[in-house]
Amino acid sequence: MAGSTLEIKNLHVEIEGNEILKGVDLTIKGGEFHAVMGPNGTGKSTLASAIMGHPSYEITEGSVHLDGKDVLEMEVDERARAGLFLGMQYPSEISGVTTSDFLRSSINARREEGNEISLMKFIKEMDEALDYLEIDKNMAQRYLNEGFSGGEKKRNEILQLMLLKPEIAILDEIDSGLDIDALKVVSKGINKLRDEQFGCLIITHYQRLLNYITPDKVHVMMQGRVVKSGGPELAQRLESEGYDWIKEELGIEEETVEQEV
């Protein structure tokens, strides 16, 4: 059975009248890992937030479809239930809701009424994922992300990813602020999900993450568009040479850094 397909066509996005995305085209299929790289302010995080329905972003043109269904017509919770997942750069803290309760409620929200996950099965799957990600089991009983370190928050995002098993995941700078040991653990968790049913869009500034998660395709964003795509070797060249060679090759003017919420 083939996995899901997320298709983004000619996506234009504004923030307070300031156009950030200026016609993004991307297609991510189940079984594929894509990486999006680019200088600061080029719209990478805007792309992630717009797809998931952040209210600060106004989509003025273009389309986003998941298996032919119009994502832009869905509410935020409907997008998650449809199989989209956003691993956030700055995960929110939610006081009064334990990580365990949040995870079980999130899993059940994607299931039909009467087919909720049993408590025993949930505990078994959560404990296995906690062990795999080298997370203290006590963390599951703490309020979601409250008082967590940056590394704990990022591991917790991957814990959610592993338990929710979405069709398409968008990981927005999931590597930011991680030391090398935490980076290896986070990468291990993402790689564990790799199969024909799971597609992933990884937004990152650095090749170091891609040393552990090998992408099938690498895309470079500049001035609100995807200007170049290639294989893993493209990310390696960006690491060693920066972005100036792409600007020269494509005749791109000096990047104007835009505000991203």
N, C-alpha and C positions, 0 to 999 in steps of 0.2 A: 504494500500500500504506500503510495507516494505521500510525502509530507505536504504541509501547507505552503502557500506562496504569498508573500507580501509584495505588492506591486505599487511603487510610488512613481507618479507621472507628473512632470512639469509643476512641481510643488513650489508655490510662492507663499511666503509667510511674512507678516508684518508684526512689529511690536510698537504700539503707540504711533502708528503711521510711518515707522521706519522699516523699510523692507530689508529683511535679513536673508531669507532664502529667495533665490531668483530663478527658479526653474530646476529643481532637483529631480533626477530620474534614477531610480534604483529598483532592482528586483532581487529579493532574497527568497530562496526556495529551501524547503526542508532538506537537511543533509549538507547545507552550505554554511560556511562561516565567512562573513565579510568583515573587513576592517575599514573604517573611515578615519582618515588622518587629515591634518591641515593646520595652518597657523591659527593662533588665537583669533577669535572674533569672526570666523568664516562661516559659522552657522551650524556647527556639528551638534552642539547641545540643543539648539533650536529645533533641529530636525527630530531629535528624540522626543522632546517635549510636545511638539506639534502633533506627532503621530499618536501620542498617548492622550491628547486632548487638554493640555494645560490651558486654562482660561486666558492667560496673558497673551497668547499667540493667536493672531487672526490669519486664517488661511484665505487668501484672496483669489487663488487660482490653483488648478491642478486637482489631483485625486490620489487617494490611498485606498487600496482594496486588499482584503485578506480573503483568499479563496473566492474572489469575485464579489464579496460583500463589501459595501461602502463603509469603510471605517469612520469616515468623517461624519456620518449620520448617527454614529453610536455615541452614547454617553460614556464617560470615562470607565465606569464599572463594567459596562457592556463590552468595551474593548478588552478588558482583562479577562472577562468570562469567555470571550471569543477565542482566546489563546495568545494574546499579546502580553508581554512582560517587560517592564522597564526596571533595570537595575540602576539606581540613581547615583549621581556623583556625590550628592549630599543627602543621605537618607534622613527622613524625618523621625523625630522622637514622638512617641505616643504614650503619654502617661495614663496609667490605669488599665492598660491592656497588655497582658503578658505576651511574649513572643510566641509561646505555645498556643494560646487562645487565638491570636491573630492568624497563625498559620493554619490551624484547623478550620477556622471560619472561612479563610480564603480558599482552601481546598474544596470545602462544601459548597461555596458559592458557584463553583464551576460544575457541580454535579446536579443531576435531576433530584427533585424532592423525593424522598424515600430511598435514595441511593447514597446517603451521606457516608463518609468514611467512618468505620467503627473506631472507637477509642483505642482499642488494643492495636489495631493495624496502624493507626496514626502514630501512637507512641513508638511502635517498632520501627517504622520508617523514619521518624524524626531522630530517634536514638542512633540509627545507622548513619544518617546524614551528619549528625553532630560529631560522631566518631571520625567519619571520613574527612571532615573539615577541621578536625582537631579543636573543636569548640567545647568548652566546659559545659556539661549538661545543666548546671545551675543557671546558665544564661537563658535557657528556655522559659524559666519562671520569673525572669526579670521583665520589667515593663519595656516595651519595644524600643530599642536603641537608646533608652534613657540611661545616661551615664556611661554609655559604651565608648570605647576608644575608636579612633578612625578605622583601625584595622578590624576591630570587632564588628563595626557597622557593615563593612564591606563583606566580611565573612557571612554575616547575617543575611545580606542580600543574596549571596550564593546559596545559603541554606534555603531561602524562600524559592529560589529558582529550581533547586533540586527536588523540592517537595511538590511544587505546583506543576512542574512538567509542562510548560507552555509550548505552543507550536513554534512561535517566533519570539526570541528574546532580543531586547535592545539594551546593551550595557554601556552606560554613559560614563566613561573614564573610571571604570571600576578599579583600575590600578592606581589611581591617584592617592598619594599619602601612604602607600604600603611599603614596608621594608621587604627585603628579598625573600625572607621566610614566609611572610604572609602572602606575597605575590605568588609563590609556588603553590601554596595551599589553595588560594582562590582559583588559580589556573587549573589545578587538578580537578576541582569541583566542576568547572565549566567543561573541561574535556570529557568528564565522565558521562555527560549528557549527549555527547556527539553520536548521532545516528541519523538514519534517513528521515526520521520524523521531526527532527529538531533543527531549526534554522536560527542563526545568531548574527546580529549586527553589533560589532564591537567598535566603539568610538574611543580613540586613544591618541595621545600625543607621541607616544614612545614605542620604539621597536622592542624594548625590553619585555613588554607583555607578550608580544608576538614571537618571542623566543620560546615561549612555553605553550602558546596557543597558535598553531600555524593556520593562517587564514587561507581560504581558497582564492579569495579575491581581495585586493586592496584598492581603495578609492581615495583620491585626493580631492578635498574641497577647498576652493578659493573663491572669494567674492560671491558666496552664496550658491555656488554650483559645484557639481562634480566635474572636474576638468581633466582628470586622468585616472585610468584604471589599469590594473595589472595583477600579477601574482605576488607571492611573498617577497620576491626579489625587489619589488618596488619599495616596500617598507625598509628594506635593508639599505637601499640607495639613499632614501630620505634621511636615514639615521646618519649616514656617513657624509652626505653632501648638502643636507638641508633642502629648502624649497626654491632657492634662486634659479636652479637649472630648469625647473618646470616653468617658472615665470618667463625666463628667457626663451625657452622652447616654444611656448604658446603665445608669447607677446603680451603677457599680462602685466598691467601697470602695478605699481607698488600697492600692497594690500591696505585697504582702509579698515581699521578695526572698528566693528560695530558693537553696540551694546547688546548683550544677551542676558535675559532674565534667568 
